[in-house]
Amino acid sequence: MRLANVVTLPEYQGHGYGTTLVLDVIDWAKLTDADRVDLTATPAGQRIYEKAGFMMTTAPRIKLVL
């Protein structure tokens, strides 16, 4: 499962909205028997993902945007 384009407006940052969303996506991924959730994080958002258990990898990303 791919998590993409998670953005919290500045006035709502620091209230746990992004964390709640990420944890809900993780729960949903588990319910659908996904084998992983991956994403590309900005430095500003990296802390949320690390707190949720994500780990940095060196895997290159390749994608096609339609």
Biopython code that builds the backbone (N, CA, C, O; Angstrom):
import numpy as np
from Bio.PDB.StructureBuilder import StructureBuilder

atoms = [
    (1, "MET", "N", (0.853, -1.168, 0.000)),
    (1, "MET", "CA", (0.000, 0.000, 0.000)),
    (1, "MET", "C", (0.899, 1.230, 0.000)),
    (1, "MET", "O", (1.932, 1.266, 0.669)),
    (2, "ARG", "N", (0.497, 2.205, -0.739)),
    (2, "ARG", "CA", (1.282, 3.440, -0.860)),
    (2, "ARG", "C", (0.521, 4.593, -0.228)),
    (2, "ARG", "O", (-0.635, 4.842, -0.570)),
    (3, "LEU", "N", (1.155, 5.283, 0.677)),
    (3, "LEU", "CA", (0.590, 6.470, 1.312)),
    (3, "LEU", "C", (1.209, 7.679, 0.633)),
    (3, "LEU", "O", (2.432, 7.812, 0.586)),
    (4, "ALA", "N", (0.360, 8.568, 0.101)),
    (4, "ALA", "CA", (0.887, 9.694, -0.672)),
    (4, "ALA", "C", (0.116, 10.972, -0.385)),
    (4, "ALA", "O", (-1.072, 10.952, -0.064)),
    (5, "ASN", "N", (0.825, 12.073, -0.511)),
    (5, "ASN", "CA", (0.232, 13.415, -0.455)),
    (5, "ASN", "C", (-0.518, 13.723, 0.835)),
    (5, "ASN", "O", (-1.630, 14.250, 0.806)),
    (6, "VAL", "N", (0.093, 13.393, 1.956)),
    (6, "VAL", "CA", (-0.477, 13.752, 3.256)),
    (6, "VAL", "C", (0.052, 15.141, 3.610)),
    (6, "VAL", "O", (1.257, 15.327, 3.780)),
    (7, "VAL", "N", (-0.840, 16.100, 3.719)),
    (7, "VAL", "CA", (-0.455, 17.480, 4.008)),
    (7, "VAL", "C", (-1.368, 18.014, 5.105)),
    (7, "VAL", "O", (-2.586, 17.840, 5.053)),
    (8, "THR", "N", (-0.777, 18.658, 6.083)),
    (8, "THR", "CA", (-1.551, 19.318, 7.129)),
    (8, "THR", "C", (-1.292, 20.816, 7.015)),
    (8, "THR", "O", (-0.143, 21.260, 7.019)),
    (9, "LEU", "N", (-2.353, 21.578, 6.913)),
    (9, "LEU", "CA", (-2.201, 23.025, 6.836)),
    (9, "LEU", "C", (-1.501, 23.540, 8.091)),
    (9, "LEU", "O", (-1.713, 23.009, 9.181)),
    (10, "PRO", "N", (-0.669, 24.567, 7.943)),
    (10, "PRO", "CA", (0.114, 25.055, 9.086)),
    (10, "PRO", "C", (-0.719, 25.341, 10.339)),
    (10, "PRO", "O", (-0.280, 25.038, 11.448)),
    (11, "GLU", "N", (-1.892, 25.910, 10.181)),
    (11, "GLU", "CA", (-2.688, 26.246, 11.361)),
    (11, "GLU", "C", (-3.232, 25.017, 12.095)),
    (11, "GLU", "O", (-3.714, 25.134, 13.221)),
    (12, "TYR", "N", (-3.157, 23.832, 11.459)),
    (12, "TYR", "CA", (-3.632, 22.606, 12.100)),
    (12, "TYR", "C", (-2.501, 21.679, 12.513)),
    (12, "TYR", "O", (-2.752, 20.628, 13.103)),
    (13, "GLN", "N", (-1.267, 22.044, 12.215)),
    (13, "GLN", "CA", (-0.126, 21.219, 12.593)),
    (13, "GLN", "C", (0.054, 21.230, 14.106)),
    (13, "GLN", "O", (-0.224, 22.225, 14.776)),
    (14, "GLY", "N", (0.523, 20.107, 14.625)),
    (14, "GLY", "CA", (0.775, 20.003, 16.056)),
    (14, "GLY", "C", (-0.443, 19.624, 16.877)),
    (14, "GLY", "O", (-0.388, 19.634, 18.107)),
    (15, "HIS", "N", (-1.549, 19.289, 16.211)),
    (15, "HIS", "CA", (-2.779, 18.906, 16.924)),
    (15, "HIS", "C", (-3.067, 17.413, 16.827)),
    (15, "HIS", "O", (-4.070, 16.944, 17.365)),
    (16, "GLY", "N", (-2.206, 16.662, 16.151)),
    (16, "GLY", "CA", (-2.368, 15.211, 16.056)),
    (16, "GLY", "C", (-3.194, 14.729, 14.880)),
    (16, "GLY", "O", (-3.439, 13.529, 14.758)),
    (17, "TYR", "N", (-3.630, 15.629, 14.012)),
    (17, "TYR", "CA", (-4.459, 15.218, 12.876)),
    (17, "TYR", "C", (-3.683, 14.316, 11.914)),
    (17, "TYR", "O", (-4.203, 13.286, 11.486)),
    (18, "GLY", "N", (-2.469, 14.680, 11.575)),
    (18, "GLY", "CA", (-1.658, 13.868, 10.676)),
    (18, "GLY", "C", (-1.350, 12.510, 11.272)),
    (18, "GLY", "O", (-1.419, 11.491, 10.584)),
    (19, "THR", "N", (-1.009, 12.494, 12.556)),
    (19, "THR", "CA", (-0.720, 11.236, 13.245)),
    (19, "THR", "C", (-1.944, 10.331, 13.241)),
    (19, "THR", "O", (-1.832, 9.136, 12.971)),
    (20, "THR", "N", (-3.096, 10.886, 13.535)),
    (20, "THR", "CA", (-4.336, 10.099, 13.543)),
    (20, "THR", "C", (-4.603, 9.504, 12.174)),
    (20, "THR", "O", (-4.962, 8.331, 12.065)),
    (21, "LEU", "N", (-4.434, 10.293, 11.137)),
    (21, "LEU", "CA", (-4.652, 9.810, 9.774)),
    (21, "LEU", "C", (-3.693, 8.667, 9.442)),
    (21, "LEU", "O", (-4.114, 7.639, 8.910)),
    (22, "VAL", "N", (-2.419, 8.839, 9.750)),
    (22, "VAL", "CA", (-1.422, 7.811, 9.454)),
    (22, "VAL", "C", (-1.743, 6.522, 10.207)),
    (22, "VAL", "O", (-1.670, 5.438, 9.628)),
    (23, "LEU", "N", (-2.094, 6.621, 11.475)),
    (23, "LEU", "CA", (-2.425, 5.423, 12.254)),
    (23, "LEU", "C", (-3.674, 4.736, 11.712)),
    (23, "LEU", "O", (-3.756, 3.507, 11.720)),
    (24, "ASP", "N", (-4.640, 5.509, 11.245)),
    (24, "ASP", "CA", (-5.844, 4.921, 10.639)),
    (24, "ASP", "C", (-5.496, 4.187, 9.340)),
    (24, "ASP", "O", (-6.040, 3.115, 9.073)),
    (25, "VAL", "N", (-4.608, 4.746, 8.545)),
    (25, "VAL", "CA", (-4.178, 4.084, 7.306)),
    (25, "VAL", "C", (-3.457, 2.781, 7.630)),
    (25, "VAL", "O", (-3.674, 1.775, 6.955)),
    (26, "ILE", "N", (-2.608, 2.784, 8.647)),
    (26, "ILE", "CA", (-1.909, 1.565, 9.063)),
    (26, "ILE", "C", (-2.916, 0.503, 9.488)),
    (26, "ILE", "O", (-2.800, -0.656, 9.088)),
    (27, "ASP", "N", (-3.900, 0.884, 10.291)),
    (27, "ASP", "CA", (-4.934, -0.070, 10.720)),
    (27, "ASP", "C", (-5.691, -0.632, 9.522)),
    (27, "ASP", "O", (-5.951, -1.834, 9.458)),
    (28, "TRP", "N", (-6.046, 0.234, 8.572)),
    (28, "TRP", "CA", (-6.765, -0.207, 7.387)),
    (28, "TRP", "C", (-5.909, -1.158, 6.551)),
    (28, "TRP", "O", (-6.406, -2.159, 6.036)),
    (29, "ALA", "N", (-4.620, -0.840, 6.421)),
    (29, "ALA", "CA", (-3.715, -1.705, 5.665)),
    (29, "ALA", "C", (-3.655, -3.099, 6.286)),
    (29, "ALA", "O", (-3.640, -4.099, 5.568)),
    (30, "LYS", "N", (-3.621, -3.167, 7.593)),
    (30, "LYS", "CA", (-3.609, -4.463, 8.279)),
    (30, "LYS", "C", (-4.896, -5.230, 8.016)),
    (30, "LYS", "O", (-4.862, -6.440, 7.796)),
    (31, "LEU", "N", (-6.027, -4.539, 8.037)),
    (31, "LEU", "CA", (-7.320, -5.185, 7.782)),
    (31, "LEU", "C", (-7.418, -5.734, 6.368)),
    (31, "LEU", "O", (-8.115, -6.722, 6.139)),
    (32, "THR", "N", (-6.738, -5.116, 5.424)),
    (32, "THR", "CA", (-6.790, -5.557, 4.029)),
    (32, "THR", "C", (-5.653, -6.530, 3.702)),
    (32, "THR", "O", (-5.449, -6.892, 2.543)),
    (33, "ASP", "N", (-4.917, -6.946, 4.734)),
    (33, "ASP", "CA", (-3.796, -7.880, 4.580)),
    (33, "ASP", "C", (-2.687, -7.345, 3.674)),
    (33, "ASP", "O", (-1.990, -8.120, 3.021)),
    (34, "ALA", "N", (-2.525, -6.039, 3.635)),
    (34, "ALA", "CA", (-1.395, -5.456, 2.903)),
    (34, "ALA", "C", (-0.104, -5.918, 3.568)),
    (34, "ALA", "O", (-0.054, -6.094, 4.785)),
    (35, "ASP", "N", (0.932, -6.114, 2.772)),
    (35, "ASP", "CA", (2.191, -6.581, 3.359)),
    (35, "ASP", "C", (3.095, -5.439, 3.796)),
    (35, "ASP", "O", (4.104, -5.662, 4.464)),
    (36, "ARG", "N", (2.731, -4.202, 3.416)),
    (36, "ARG", "CA", (3.526, -3.053, 3.852)),
    (36, "ARG", "C", (2.790, -1.756, 3.501)),
    (36, "ARG", "O", (1.849, -1.743, 2.707)),
    (37, "VAL", "N", (3.243, -0.690, 4.109)),
    (37, "VAL", "CA", (2.826, 0.662, 3.739)),
    (37, "VAL", "C", (4.115, 1.407, 3.449)),
    (37, "VAL", "O", (5.007, 1.456, 4.295)),
    (38, "ASP", "N", (4.221, 1.984, 2.267)),
    (38, "ASP", "CA", (5.433, 2.735, 1.982)),
    (38, "ASP", "C", (5.080, 4.145, 1.549)),
    (38, "ASP", "O", (3.954, 4.432, 1.141)),
    (39, "LEU", "N", (6.071, 5.015, 1.647)),
    (39, "LEU", "CA", (5.863, 6.425, 1.341)),
    (39, "LEU", "C", (7.201, 7.109, 1.168)),
    (39, "LEU", "O", (8.251, 6.551, 1.486)),
    (40, "THR", "N", (7.146, 8.303, 0.668)),
    (40, "THR", "CA", (8.305, 9.184, 0.626)),
    (40, "THR", "C", (7.957, 10.385, 1.487)),
    (40, "THR", "O", (7.020, 11.122, 1.181)),
    (41, "ALA", "N", (8.703, 10.582, 2.556)),
    (41, "ALA", "CA", (8.394, 11.648, 3.517)),
    (41, "ALA", "C", (9.281, 12.868, 3.289)),
    (41, "ALA", "O", (10.446, 12.750, 2.911)),
    (42, "THR", "N", (8.712, 14.014, 3.524)),
    (42, "THR", "CA", (9.516, 15.229, 3.571)),
    (42, "THR", "C", (10.204, 15.276, 4.929)),
    (42, "THR", "O", (9.755, 14.617, 5.867)),
    (43, "PRO", "N", (11.273, 16.035, 5.051)),
    (43, "PRO", "CA", (11.905, 16.168, 6.369)),
    (43, "PRO", "C", (10.915, 16.660, 7.437)),
    (43, "PRO", "O", (10.996, 16.250, 8.595)),
    (44, "ALA", "N", (9.998, 17.525, 7.053)),
    (44, "ALA", "CA", (9.036, 18.063, 8.017)),
    (44, "ALA", "C", (8.071, 16.987, 8.513)),
    (44, "ALA", "O", (7.621, 17.050, 9.658)),
    (45, "GLY", "N", (7.748, 16.013, 7.683)),
    (45, "GLY", "CA", (6.786, 14.986, 8.067)),
    (45, "GLY", "C", (7.408, 13.702, 8.584)),
    (45, "GLY", "O", (6.704, 12.828, 9.090)),
    (46, "GLN", "N", (8.704, 13.583, 8.463)),
    (46, "GLN", "CA", (9.375, 12.333, 8.811)),
    (46, "GLN", "C", (9.131, 11.898, 10.254)),
    (46, "GLN", "O", (8.987, 10.703, 10.515)),
    (47, "ARG", "N", (9.084, 12.822, 11.177)),
    (47, "ARG", "CA", (8.914, 12.491, 12.594)),
    (47, "ARG", "C", (7.617, 11.721, 12.844)),
    (47, "ARG", "O", (7.604, 10.760, 13.614)),
    (48, "ILE", "N", (6.529, 12.138, 12.197)),
    (48, "ILE", "CA", (5.237, 11.465, 12.373)),
    (48, "ILE", "C", (5.356, 9.999, 11.974)),
    (48, "ILE", "O", (4.878, 9.115, 12.683)),
    (49, "TYR", "N", (5.999, 9.747, 10.832)),
    (49, "TYR", "CA", (6.101, 8.378, 10.334)),
    (49, "TYR", "C", (7.020, 7.529, 11.197)),
    (49, "TYR", "O", (6.721, 6.362, 11.450)),
    (50, "GLU", "N", (8.122, 8.085, 11.650)),
    (50, "GLU", "CA", (9.023, 7.340, 12.524)),
    (50, "GLU", "C", (8.334, 6.980, 13.831)),
    (50, "GLU", "O", (8.525, 5.876, 14.341)),
    (51, "LYS", "N", (7.535, 7.891, 14.386)),
    (51, "LYS", "CA", (6.795, 7.591, 15.615)),
    (51, "LYS", "C", (5.789, 6.469, 15.404)),
    (51, "LYS", "O", (5.457, 5.743, 16.342)),
    (52, "ALA", "N", (5.300, 6.323, 14.170)),
    (52, "ALA", "CA", (4.330, 5.274, 13.852)),
    (52, "ALA", "C", (5.008, 3.947, 13.512)),
    (52, "ALA", "O", (4.327, 2.952, 13.263)),
    (53, "GLY", "N", (6.351, 3.922, 13.500)),
    (53, "GLY", "CA", (7.070, 2.682, 13.263)),
    (53, "GLY", "C", (7.710, 2.542, 11.896)),
    (53, "GLY", "O", (8.336, 1.519, 11.619)),
    (54, "PHE", "N", (7.573, 3.540, 11.030)),
    (54, "PHE", "CA", (8.215, 3.488, 9.724)),
    (54, "PHE", "C", (9.729, 3.586, 9.905)),
    (54, "PHE", "O", (10.221, 4.213, 10.843)),
    (55, "MET", "N", (10.452, 2.952, 8.988)),
    (55, "MET", "CA", (11.907, 2.986, 9.032)),
    (55, "MET", "C", (12.428, 3.475, 7.690)),
    (55, "MET", "O", (11.866, 3.153, 6.643)),
    (56, "MET", "N", (13.495, 4.246, 7.723)),
    (56, "MET", "CA", (14.128, 4.724, 6.501)),
    (56, "MET", "C", (14.718, 3.543, 5.737)),
    (56, "MET", "O", (15.255, 2.612, 6.337)),
    (57, "THR", "N", (14.615, 3.586, 4.420)),
    (57, "THR", "CA", (15.215, 2.562, 3.572)),
    (57, "THR", "C", (16.067, 3.249, 2.516)),
    (57, "THR", "O", (16.039, 4.470, 2.363)),
    (58, "THR", "N", (16.812, 2.446, 1.803)),
    (58, "THR", "CA", (17.613, 2.977, 0.706)),
    (58, "THR", "C", (17.041, 2.552, -0.639)),
    (58, "THR", "O", (17.663, 2.763, -1.681)),
    (59, "ALA", "N", (15.856, 1.954, -0.613)),
    (59, "ALA", "CA", (15.248, 1.460, -1.846)),
    (59, "ALA", "C", (14.945, 2.617, -2.792)),
    (59, "ALA", "O", (14.311, 3.597, -2.400)),
    (60, "PRO", "N", (15.395, 2.502, -4.028)),
    (60, "PRO", "CA", (15.055, 3.567, -4.985)),
    (60, "PRO", "C", (13.574, 3.509, -5.346)),
    (60, "PRO", "O", (12.956, 2.445, -5.324)),
    (61, "ARG", "N", (13.040, 4.627, -5.666)),
    (61, "ARG", "CA", (11.632, 4.734, -6.053)),
    (61, "ARG", "C", (11.551, 4.998, -7.548)),
    (61, "ARG", "O", (12.342, 5.753, -8.113)),
    (62, "ILE", "N", (10.590, 4.364, -8.158)),
    (62, "ILE", "CA", (10.306, 4.642, -9.562)),
    (62, "ILE", "C", (8.803, 4.640, -9.730)),
    (62, "ILE", "O", (8.118, 3.779, -9.179)),
    (63, "LYS", "N", (8.287, 5.577, -10.472)),
    (63, "LYS", "CA", (6.836, 5.677, -10.596)),
    (63, "LYS", "C", (6.464, 6.280, -11.938)),
    (63, "LYS", "O", (7.282, 6.906, -12.613)),
    (64, "LEU", "N", (5.224, 6.075, -12.300)),
    (64, "LEU", "CA", (4.638, 6.675, -13.486)),
    (64, "LEU", "C", (3.442, 7.450, -13.031)),
    (64, "LEU", "O", (2.511, 6.881, -12.463)),
    (65, "VAL", "N", (3.446, 8.738, -13.268)),
    (65, "VAL", "CA", (2.311, 9.591, -12.916)),
    (65, "VAL", "C", (1.483, 9.777, -14.171)),
    (65, "VAL", "O", (1.982, 10.260, -15.188)),
    (66, "LEU", "N", (0.236, 9.400, -14.101)),
    (66, "LEU", "CA", (-0.646, 9.505, -15.270)),
    (66, "LEU", "C", (-1.471, 10.765, -15.230)),
    (66, "LEU", "O", (-2.267, 11.011, -16.136)),
]
sb = StructureBuilder()
sb.init_structure("model")
sb.init_model(0)
sb.init_chain("A")
sb.init_seg("    ")
for serial, (resi, resn, name, xyz) in enumerate(atoms, 1):
    if name == "N":
        sb.init_residue(resn, " ", resi, " ")
    sb.init_atom(name, np.array(xyz, "f"), 0.0, 1.0, " ", f" {name:<3s}", serial, name[0])
structure = sb.get_structure()
